[in-house]
Amino acid sequence: QVQVVESGGGLVQPGGSLTLSCTTSGSAFNTLFMSWHRQAPGKERELVAQIATTTAYTVYADSAKGRFTISRGDTGNTLYLQMNNLRPDDTAVYYCNVRTQLSNYWGQGTQATVSS
């Protein structure tokens, strides 16, 4: 079982920055990917960014390219999402996901609100 906990959300003005963190614990046998997803009110959950744990290959949604950066901590148990130049349409609950060979684990989400 893997526990996933996100933090770092909050209220920020347009053009501002936020850094989201995701801390994982427990047995994450053969983790393949770690990723950030988001869900805005009335919309489906969507992938924001993903990183492969063995190759560090990253994938970004078009809306995130050039503004967001996904990275892992030195121990590999922490995932970050640096978000710059935030826009009101980035407002959403952001979820961390850990995908292993056997299962998929989600956190409870952290709210990021971009508003003046």
N, CA, C and O atoms as a GROMACS GRO file, in nm:
protein
  464
    1GLN      N    1   0.084  -0.118   0.000
    1GLN     CA    2   0.000   0.000   0.000
    1GLN      C    3   0.089   0.125   0.000
    1GLN      O    4   0.189   0.130   0.070
    2VAL      N    5   0.051   0.222  -0.078
    2VAL     CA    6   0.126   0.347  -0.088
    2VAL      C    7   0.037   0.461  -0.043
    2VAL      O    8  -0.078   0.473  -0.086
    3GLN      N    9   0.091   0.545   0.044
    3GLN     CA   10   0.020   0.665   0.087
    3GLN      C   11   0.074   0.783   0.009
    3GLN      O   12   0.195   0.798  -0.010
    4VAL      N   13  -0.017   0.868  -0.036
    4VAL     CA   14   0.019   0.983  -0.119
    4VAL      C   15  -0.043   1.108  -0.057
    4VAL      O   16  -0.165   1.113  -0.036
    5VAL      N   17   0.037   1.207  -0.028
    5VAL     CA   18  -0.013   1.330   0.036
    5VAL      C   19   0.041   1.451  -0.039
    5VAL      O   20   0.162   1.470  -0.051
    6GLU      N   21  -0.052   1.532  -0.089
    6GLU     CA   22  -0.014   1.656  -0.158
    6GLU      C   23  -0.019   1.775  -0.063
    6GLU      O   24  -0.091   1.774   0.037
    7SER      N   25   0.059   1.875  -0.095
    7SER     CA   26   0.057   2.001  -0.019
    7SER      C   27   0.107   2.113  -0.110
    7SER      O   28   0.159   2.090  -0.219
    8GLY      N   29   0.090   2.236  -0.061
    8GLY     CA   30   0.145   2.349  -0.133
    8GLY      C   31   0.045   2.433  -0.210
    8GLY      O   32   0.082   2.537  -0.266
    9GLY      N   33  -0.080   2.391  -0.213
    9GLY     CA   34  -0.179   2.471  -0.283
    9GLY      C   35  -0.209   2.600  -0.207
    9GLY      O   36  -0.162   2.620  -0.095
   10GLY      N   37  -0.287   2.685  -0.269
   10GLY     CA   38  -0.323   2.810  -0.205
   10GLY      C   39  -0.381   2.908  -0.304
   10GLY      O   40  -0.414   2.873  -0.417
   11LEU      N   41  -0.392   3.032  -0.259
   11LEU     CA   42  -0.445   3.140  -0.342
   11LEU      C   43  -0.329   3.224  -0.393
   11LEU      O   44  -0.243   3.266  -0.315
   12VAL      N   45  -0.327   3.248  -0.522
   12VAL     CA   46  -0.220   3.328  -0.582
   12VAL      C   47  -0.280   3.417  -0.690
   12VAL      O   48  -0.381   3.382  -0.751
   13GLN      N   49  -0.218   3.530  -0.712
   13GLN     CA   50  -0.266   3.622  -0.815
   13GLN      C   51  -0.220   3.576  -0.953
   13GLN      O   52  -0.119   3.506  -0.964
   14PRO      N   53  -0.292   3.614  -1.057
   14PRO     CA   54  -0.246   3.582  -1.193
   14PRO      C   55  -0.103   3.630  -1.215
   14PRO      O   56  -0.065   3.740  -1.175
   15GLY      N   57  -0.024   3.544  -1.280
   15GLY     CA   58   0.118   3.574  -1.300
   15GLY      C   59   0.207   3.524  -1.188
   15GLY      O   60   0.330   3.524  -1.202
   16GLY      N   61   0.148   3.481  -1.080
   16GLY     CA   62   0.225   3.433  -0.966
   16GLY      C   63   0.270   3.288  -0.981
   16GLY      O   64   0.249   3.226  -1.085
   17SER      N   65   0.331   3.237  -0.875
   17SER     CA   66   0.387   3.102  -0.877
   17SER      C   67   0.343   3.024  -0.754
   17SER      O   68   0.315   3.080  -0.648
   18LEU      N   69   0.338   2.894  -0.772
   18LEU     CA   70   0.314   2.800  -0.662
   18LEU      C   71   0.401   2.677  -0.684
   18LEU      O   72   0.428   2.639  -0.798
   19THR      N   73   0.443   2.616  -0.576
   19THR     CA   74   0.512   2.487  -0.585
   19THR      C   75   0.432   2.385  -0.506
   19THR      O   76   0.414   2.398  -0.385
   20LEU      N   77   0.386   2.284  -0.575
   20LEU     CA   78   0.313   2.175  -0.512
   20LEU      C   79   0.411   2.063  -0.478
   20LEU      O   80   0.507   2.037  -0.551
   21SER      N   81   0.384   1.997  -0.366
   21SER     CA   82   0.467   1.884  -0.323
   21SER      C   83   0.380   1.762  -0.302
   21SER      O   84   0.263   1.772  -0.264
   22CYS      N   85   0.437   1.648  -0.329
   22CYS     CA   86   0.369   1.521  -0.309
   22CYS      C   87   0.466   1.428  -0.237
   22CYS      O   88   0.573   1.397  -0.289
   23THR      N   89   0.427   1.384  -0.119
   23THR     CA   90   0.511   1.294  -0.041
   23THR      C   91   0.448   1.156  -0.042
   23THR      O   92   0.329   1.140  -0.013
   24THR      N   93   0.528   1.055  -0.074
   24THR     CA   94   0.477   0.919  -0.078
   24THR      C   95   0.545   0.835   0.029
   24THR      O   96   0.661   0.859   0.064
   25SER      N   97   0.474   0.737   0.080
   25SER     CA   98   0.530   0.645   0.178
   25SER      C   99   0.464   0.510   0.161
   25SER      O  100   0.360   0.497   0.096
   26GLY      N  101   0.527   0.409   0.220
   26GLY     CA  102   0.474   0.275   0.205
   26GLY      C  103   0.550   0.199   0.099
   26GLY      O  104   0.655   0.243   0.052
   27SER      N  105   0.496   0.086   0.061
   27SER     CA  106   0.564  -0.002  -0.033
   27SER      C  107   0.524   0.032  -0.175
   27SER      O  108   0.412   0.003  -0.217
   28ALA      N  109   0.615   0.094  -0.249
   28ALA     CA  110   0.586   0.131  -0.387
   28ALA      C  111   0.672   0.046  -0.480
   28ALA      O  112   0.764   0.095  -0.544
   29PHE      N  113   0.638  -0.082  -0.484
   29PHE     CA  114   0.718  -0.175  -0.561
   29PHE      C  115   0.711  -0.142  -0.708
   29PHE      O  116   0.603  -0.135  -0.767
   30ASN      N  117   0.828  -0.122  -0.767
   30ASN     CA  118   0.837  -0.101  -0.910
   30ASN      C  119   0.747   0.014  -0.958
   30ASN      O  120   0.660  -0.005  -1.042
   31THR      N  121   0.772   0.133  -0.902
   31THR     CA  122   0.700   0.251  -0.949
   31THR      C  123   0.744   0.283  -1.090
   31THR      O  124   0.864   0.290  -1.119
   32LEU      N  125   0.648   0.303  -1.178
   32LEU     CA  126   0.678   0.330  -1.318
   32LEU      C  127   0.674   0.479  -1.349
   32LEU      O  128   0.764   0.534  -1.412
   33PHE      N  129   0.567   0.544  -1.303
   33PHE     CA  130   0.546   0.685  -1.331
   33PHE      C  131   0.494   0.756  -1.207
   33PHE      O  132   0.426   0.697  -1.124
   34MET      N  133   0.527   0.884  -1.198
   34MET     CA  134   0.466   0.974  -1.101
   34MET      C  135   0.414   1.093  -1.179
   34MET      O  136   0.478   1.140  -1.274
   35SER      N  137   0.298   1.143  -1.139
   35SER     CA  138   0.238   1.245  -1.222
   35SER      C  139   0.149   1.339  -1.140
   35SER      O  140   0.108   1.307  -1.028
   36TRP      N  141   0.121   1.454  -1.200
   36TRP     CA  142   0.026   1.549  -1.145
   36TRP      C  143  -0.094   1.557  -1.242
   36TRP      O  144  -0.079   1.563  -1.364
   37HIS      N  145  -0.211   1.557  -1.183
   37HIS     CA  146  -0.335   1.575  -1.257
   37HIS      C  147  -0.412   1.687  -1.190
   37HIS      O  148  -0.383   1.725  -1.076
   38ARG      N  149  -0.509   1.741  -1.259
   38ARG     CA  150  -0.593   1.844  -1.197
   38ARG      C  151  -0.737   1.830  -1.244
   38ARG      O  152  -0.766   1.776  -1.351
   39GLN      N  153  -0.825   1.880  -1.159
   39GLN     CA  154  -0.966   1.877  -1.192
   39GLN      C  155  -1.028   2.009  -1.152
   39GLN      O  156  -1.031   2.046  -1.035
   40ALA      N  157  -1.078   2.081  -1.252
   40ALA     CA  158  -1.147   2.206  -1.228
   40ALA      C  159  -1.296   2.180  -1.210
   40ALA      O  160  -1.345   2.077  -1.256
   41PRO      N  161  -1.369   2.269  -1.145
   41PRO     CA  162  -1.512   2.248  -1.125
   41PRO      C  163  -1.584   2.225  -1.256
   41PRO      O  164  -1.569   2.301  -1.352
   42GLY      N  165  -1.663   2.118  -1.260
   42GLY     CA  166  -1.741   2.088  -1.379
   42GLY      C  167  -1.663   2.026  -1.493
   42GLY      O  168  -1.718   2.004  -1.601
   43LYS      N  169  -1.536   1.997  -1.469
   43LYS     CA  170  -1.453   1.939  -1.576
   43LYS      C  171  -1.396   1.805  -1.532
   43LYS      O  172  -1.393   1.773  -1.413
   44GLU      N  173  -1.351   1.728  -1.631
   44GLU     CA  174  -1.289   1.600  -1.600
   44GLU      C  175  -1.146   1.619  -1.552
   44GLU      O  176  -1.082   1.720  -1.580
   45ARG      N  177  -1.099   1.521  -1.478
   45ARG     CA  178  -0.960   1.524  -1.434
   45ARG      C  179  -0.869   1.508  -1.555
   45ARG      O  180  -0.895   1.426  -1.643
   46GLU      N  181  -0.762   1.587  -1.558
   46GLU     CA  182  -0.671   1.582  -1.672
   46GLU      C  183  -0.526   1.574  -1.625
   46GLU      O  184  -0.490   1.622  -1.518
   47LEU      N  185  -0.446   1.511  -1.709
   47LEU     CA  186  -0.302   1.503  -1.681
   47LEU      C  187  -0.238   1.639  -1.701
   47LEU      O  188  -0.263   1.707  -1.801
   48VAL      N  189  -0.155   1.679  -1.606
   48VAL     CA  190  -0.079   1.803  -1.617
   48VAL      C  191   0.066   1.773  -1.657
   48VAL      O  192   0.119   1.832  -1.751
   49ALA      N  193   0.129   1.681  -1.584
   49ALA     CA  194   0.269   1.648  -1.612
   49ALA      C  195   0.299   1.510  -1.554
   49ALA      O  196   0.240   1.469  -1.454
   50GLN      N  197   0.391   1.442  -1.618
   50GLN     CA  198   0.428   1.307  -1.576
   50GLN      C  199   0.578   1.289  -1.589
   50GLN      O  200   0.641   1.344  -1.680
   51ILE      N  201   0.635   1.211  -1.498
   51ILE     CA  202   0.777   1.179  -1.506
   51ILE      C  203   0.795   1.029  -1.489
   51ILE      O  204   0.737   0.969  -1.399
   52ALA      N  205   0.876   0.970  -1.575
   52ALA     CA  206   0.907   0.828  -1.565
   52ALA      C  207   1.016   0.810  -1.459
   52ALA      O  208   1.116   0.883  -1.460
   53THR      N  209   0.998   0.717  -1.370
   53THR     CA  210   1.089   0.707  -1.256
   53THR      C  211   1.226   0.652  -1.293
   53THR      O  212   1.323   0.681  -1.224
   54THR      N  213   1.236   0.573  -1.397
   54THR     CA  214   1.366   0.515  -1.431
   54THR      C  215   1.445   0.604  -1.528
   54THR      O  216   1.568   0.612  -1.519
   55THR      N  217   1.376   0.669  -1.620
   55THR     CA  218   1.446   0.748  -1.721
   55THR      C  219   1.437   0.899  -1.697
   55THR      O  220   1.512   0.976  -1.757
   56ALA      N  221   1.346   0.939  -1.608
   56ALA     CA  222   1.320   1.083  -1.583
   56ALA      C  223   1.261   1.152  -1.705
   56ALA      O  224   1.263   1.275  -1.713
   57TYR      N  225   1.210   1.076  -1.799
   57TYR     CA  226   1.145   1.136  -1.916
   57TYR      C  227   1.016   1.204  -1.870
   57TYR      O  228   0.938   1.147  -1.794
   58THR      N  229   0.995   1.325  -1.918
   58THR     CA  230   0.879   1.402  -1.875
   58THR      C  231   0.783   1.428  -1.991
   58THR      O  232   0.822   1.438  -2.107
   59VAL      N  233   0.657   1.437  -1.954
   59VAL     CA  234   0.551   1.469  -2.048
   59VAL      C  235   0.466   1.580  -1.986
   59VAL      O  236   0.435   1.575  -1.867
   60TYR      N  237   0.430   1.678  -2.066
   60TYR     CA  238   0.348   1.789  -2.018
   60TYR      C  239   0.225   1.807  -2.105
   60TYR      O  240   0.229   1.787  -2.226
   61ALA      N  241   0.116   1.846  -2.042
   61ALA     CA  242   0.000   1.891  -2.117
   61ALA      C  243   0.038   2.019  -2.190
   61ALA      O  244   0.125   2.093  -2.144
   62ASP      N  245  -0.028   2.045  -2.302
   62ASP     CA  246   0.003   2.167  -2.377
   62ASP      C  247  -0.013   2.291  -2.291
   62ASP      O  248   0.063   2.387  -2.303
   63SER      N  249  -0.113   2.289  -2.204
   63SER     CA  250  -0.139   2.406  -2.120
   63SER      C  251  -0.030   2.430  -2.017
   63SER      O  252  -0.018   2.540  -1.963
   64ALA      N  253   0.052   2.327  -1.990
   64ALA     CA  254   0.156   2.338  -1.888
   64ALA      C  255   0.295   2.365  -1.946
   64ALA      O  256   0.385   2.410  -1.875
   65LYS      N  257   0.312   2.338  -2.072
   65LYS     CA  258   0.443   2.352  -2.134
   65LYS      C  259   0.495   2.496  -2.124
   65LYS      O  260   0.425   2.592  -2.155
   66GLY      N  261   0.620   2.507  -2.080
   66GLY     CA  262   0.682   2.638  -2.068
   66GLY      C  263   0.651   2.712  -1.940
   66GLY      O  264   0.714   2.813  -1.910
   67ARG      N  265   0.554   2.661  -1.862
   67ARG     CA  266   0.517   2.729  -1.738
   67ARG      C  267   0.536   2.639  -1.615
   67ARG      O  268   0.570   2.688  -1.507
   68PHE      N  269   0.515   2.509  -1.631
   68PHE     CA  270   0.521   2.415  -1.519
   68PHE      C  271   0.643   2.324  -1.535
   68PHE      O  272   0.685   2.294  -1.646
   69THR      N  273   0.698   2.283  -1.422
   69THR     CA  274   0.810   2.189  -1.422
   69THR      C  275   0.785   2.082  -1.318
   69THR      O  276   0.761   2.111  -1.201
   70ILE      N  277   0.791   1.957  -1.362
   70ILE     CA  278   0.776   1.844  -1.270
   70ILE      C  279   0.914   1.791  -1.236
   70ILE      O  280   1.002   1.785  -1.321
   71SER      N  281   0.933   1.754  -1.110
   71SER     CA  282   1.062   1.700  -1.068
   71SER      C  283   1.044   1.610  -0.947
   71SER      O  284   0.940   1.613  -0.880
   72ARG      N  285   1.147   1.530  -0.921
   72ARG     CA  286   1.144   1.441  -0.804
   72ARG      C  287   1.253   1.483  -0.706
   72ARG      O  288   1.356   1.538  -0.745
   73GLY      N  289   1.228   1.457  -0.579
   73GLY     CA  290   1.328   1.481  -0.479
   73GLY      C  291   1.440   1.378  -0.486
   73GLY      O  292   1.429   1.279  -0.557
   74ASP      N  293   1.546   1.403  -0.410
   74ASP     CA  294   1.664   1.316  -0.416
   74ASP      C  295   1.635   1.172  -0.376
   74ASP      O  296   1.695   1.079  -0.429
   75THR      N  297   1.542   1.155  -0.283
   75THR     CA  298   1.513   1.019  -0.236
   75THR      C  299   1.415   0.947  -0.328
   75THR      O  300   1.396   0.826  -0.316
   76GLY      N  301   1.355   1.020  -0.419
   76GLY     CA  302   1.259   0.959  -0.509
   76GLY      C  303   1.120   0.945  -0.451
   76GLY      O  304   1.027   0.903  -0.521
   77ASN      N  305   1.104   0.980  -0.324
   77ASN     CA  306   0.973   0.965  -0.260
   77ASN      C  307   0.891   1.093  -0.264
   77ASN      O  308   0.776   1.095  -0.218
   78THR      N  309   0.948   1.198  -0.316
   78THR     CA  310   0.878   1.326  -0.322
   78THR      C  311   0.871   1.374  -0.466
   78THR      O  312   0.967   1.363  -0.542
   79LEU      N  313   0.757   1.426  -0.500
   79LEU     CA  314   0.733   1.479  -0.634
   79LEU      C  315   0.695   1.625  -0.621
   79LEU      O  316   0.621   1.663  -0.529
   80TYR      N  317   0.745   1.708  -0.712
   80TYR     CA  318   0.715   1.850  -0.709
   80TYR      C  319   0.652   1.895  -0.841
   80TYR      O  320   0.672   1.833  -0.945
   81LEU      N  321   0.577   2.002  -0.832
   81LEU     CA  322   0.528   2.070  -0.952
   81LEU      C  323   0.548   2.219  -0.930
   81LEU      O  324   0.476   2.282  -0.853
   82GLN      N  325   0.646   2.274  -1.000
   82GLN     CA  326   0.669   2.418  -0.995
   82GLN      C  327   0.581   2.482  -1.101
   82GLN      O  328   0.593   2.451  -1.220
   83MET      N  329   0.493   2.572  -1.058
   83MET     CA  330   0.399   2.635  -1.150
   83MET      C  331   0.426   2.785  -1.153
   83MET      O  332   0.416   2.854  -1.052
   84ASN      N  333   0.461   2.835  -1.269
   84ASN     CA  334   0.491   2.977  -1.288
   84ASN      C  335   0.391   3.041  -1.383
   84ASN      O  336   0.322   2.973  -1.460
   85ASN      N  337   0.385   3.173  -1.377
   85ASN     CA  338   0.296   3.248  -1.468
   85ASN      C  339   0.154   3.191  -1.466
   85ASN      O  340   0.095   3.164  -1.570
   86LEU      N  341   0.102   3.174  -1.347
   86LEU     CA  342  -0.028   3.109  -1.331
   86LEU      C  343  -0.140   3.196  -1.387
   86LEU      O  344  -0.134   3.319  -1.383
   87ARG      N  345  -0.242   3.128  -1.438
   87ARG     CA  346  -0.358   3.194  -1.498
   87ARG      C  347  -0.483   3.150  -1.423
   87ARG      O  348  -0.482   3.047  -1.356
   88PRO      N  349  -0.590   3.227  -1.434
   88PRO     CA  350  -0.714   3.186  -1.367
   88PRO      C  351  -0.762   3.048  -1.409
   88PRO      O  352  -0.822   2.976  -1.328
   89ASP      N  353  -0.736   3.008  -1.534
   89ASP     CA  354  -0.783   2.876  -1.576
   89ASP      C  355  -0.694   2.763  -1.524
   89ASP      O  356  -0.720   2.646  -1.555
   90ASP      N  357  -0.593   2.795  -1.446
   90ASP     CA  358  -0.517   2.691  -1.376
   90ASP      C  359  -0.582   2.654  -1.243
   90ASP      O  360  -0.538   2.561  -1.175
   91THR      N  361  -0.685   2.727  -1.206
   91THR     CA  362  -0.756   2.699  -1.082
   91THR      C  363  -0.817   2.559  -1.086
   91THR      O  364  -0.894   2.526  -1.177
   92ALA      N  365  -0.780   2.477  -0.988
   92ALA     CA  366  -0.826   2.338  -0.985
   92ALA      C  367  -0.777   2.271  -0.858
   92ALA      O  368  -0.696   2.327  -0.783
   93VAL      N  369  -0.828   2.152  -0.834
   93VAL     CA  370  -0.768   2.064  -0.734
   93VAL      C  371  -0.662   1.982  -0.805
   93VAL      O  372  -0.688   1.919  -0.907
   94TYR      N  373  -0.542   1.985  -0.751
   94TYR     CA  374  -0.430   1.914  -0.811
   94TYR      C  375  -0.404   1.785  -0.735
   94TYR      O  376  -0.392   1.785  -0.612
   95TYR      N  377  -0.394   1.676  -0.810
   95TYR     CA  378  -0.377   1.543  -0.752
   95TYR      C  379  -0.243   1.483  -0.795
   95TYR      O  380  -0.200   1.498  -0.910
   96CYS      N  381  -0.182   1.416  -0.702
   96CYS     CA  382  -0.060   1.340  -0.731
   96CYS      C  383  -0.097   1.194  -0.754
   96CYS      O  384  -0.183   1.138  -0.686
   97ASN      N  385  -0.031   1.134  -0.851
   97ASN     CA  386  -0.057   0.993  -0.882
   97ASN      C  387   0.073   0.916  -0.887
   97ASN      O  388   0.174   0.963  -0.941
   98VAL      N  389   0.070   0.796  -0.830
   98VAL     CA  390   0.184   0.704  -0.836
   98VAL      C  391   0.136   0.577  -0.905
   98VAL      O  392   0.044   0.510  -0.858
   99ARG      N  393   0.200   0.544  -1.015
   99ARG     CA  394   0.160   0.424  -1.089
   99ARG      C  395   0.272   0.322  -1.079
   99ARG      O  396   0.386   0.346  -1.119
  100THR      N  397   0.236   0.204  -1.024
  100THR     CA  398   0.330   0.094  -1.015
  100THR      C  399   0.288  -0.015  -1.113
  100THR      O  400   0.188   0.000  -1.183
  101GLN      N  401   0.363  -0.121  -1.117
  101GLN     CA  402   0.327  -0.232  -1.204
  101GLN      C  403   0.196  -0.295  -1.161
  101GLN      O  404   0.125  -0.356  -1.242
  102LEU      N  405   0.164  -0.282  -1.033
  102LEU     CA  406   0.049  -0.352  -0.980
  102LEU      C  407  -0.072  -0.263  -0.958
  102LEU      O  408  -0.186  -0.311  -0.962
  103SER      N  409  -0.051  -0.134  -0.937
  103SER     CA  410  -0.165  -0.051  -0.899
  103SER      C  411  -0.140   0.095  -0.927
  103SER      O  412  -0.036   0.136  -0.978
  104ASN      N  413  -0.242   0.173  -0.890
  104ASN     CA  414  -0.245   0.318  -0.911
  104ASN      C  415  -0.285   0.382  -0.779
  104ASN      O  416  -0.383   0.340  -0.718
  105TYR      N  417  -0.210   0.483  -0.734
  105TYR     CA  418  -0.239   0.545  -0.605
  105TYR      C  419  -0.258   0.695  -0.624
  105TYR      O  420  -0.183   0.761  -0.696
  106TRP      N  421  -0.362   0.747  -0.556
  106TRP     CA  422  -0.394   0.889  -0.564
  106TRP      C  423  -0.389   0.952  -0.425
  106TRP      O  424  -0.417   0.886  -0.325
  107GLY      N  425  -0.354   1.079  -0.422
  107GLY     CA  426  -0.366   1.156  -0.300
  107GLY      C  427  -0.504   1.219  -0.292
  107GLY      O  428  -0.590   1.196  -0.378
  108GLN      N  429  -0.524   1.298  -0.186
  108GLN     CA  430  -0.655   1.359  -0.165
  108GLN      C  431  -0.670   1.492  -0.239
  108GLN      O  432  -0.779   1.546  -0.248
  109GLY      N  433  -0.560   1.542  -0.292
  109GLY     CA  434  -0.563   1.664  -0.371
  109GLY      C  435  -0.532   1.789  -0.289
  109GLY      O  436  -0.549   1.791  -0.167
  110THR      N  437  -0.486   1.891  -0.358
  110THR     CA  438  -0.461   2.020  -0.296
  110THR      C  439  -0.516   2.129  -0.389
  110THR      O  440  -0.496   2.125  -0.511
  111GLN      N  441  -0.587   2.224  -0.330
  111GLN     CA  442  -0.655   2.327  -0.410
  111GLN      C  443  -0.558   2.439  -0.445
  111GLN      O  444  -0.490   2.493  -0.358
  112ALA      N  445  -0.555   2.473  -0.572
  112ALA     CA  446  -0.482   2.590  -0.617
  112ALA      C  447  -0.581   2.685  -0.683
  112ALA      O  448  -0.653   2.647  -0.775
  113THR      N  449  -0.584   2.808  -0.635
  113THR     CA  450  -0.678   2.907  -0.686
  113THR      C  451  -0.600   3.028  -0.737
  113THR      O  452  -0.519   3.086  -0.664
  114VAL      N  453  -0.625   3.064  -0.861
  114VAL     CA  454  -0.557   3.179  -0.922
  114VAL      C  455  -0.662   3.287  -0.945
  114VAL      O  456  -0.751   3.273  -1.030
  115SER      N  457  -0.650   3.394  -0.869
  115SER     CA  458  -0.752   3.498  -0.875
  115SER      C  459  -0.694   3.629  -0.824
  115SER      O  460  -0.609   3.631  -0.735
  116SER      N  461  -0.741   3.739  -0.881
  116SER     CA  462  -0.700   3.870  -0.832
  116SER      C  463  -0.802   3.922  -0.730
  116SER      O  464  -0.785   4.032  -0.677
   0.00000   0.00000   0.00000
